[in-house]
Amino acid sequence: AVTGAARARNESRYRGRGREWATPVALYRTLDAEFGFTVDVCASNLNHKHPAYWTEAENGLEQDWRGHVCWMNPPY
């Protein structure tokens, strides 16, 4: 069961109270140390985790992902 902070985040998200949820920095750093990300494919100027990132305006789905190790923020 989802409880506490996770429930509050999810309920707010699904009730239209925001759609930008950032991954906790510690979690990103742990995963980046293992995988060596080269681009954040679904980010904003406020929540990107990698220096190279694509915003909604740049539409990461239309970018060429070949040769990249891609990070995408999971839903929080």
Secondary structure, DSSP 8 states (H G I E B T S, - for coil): ---HHHHHHHHHHHTTS-S-----HHHHHHHHHHH---EESS--TTT-SSSSB--TTT-GGGS--TT--EE-----
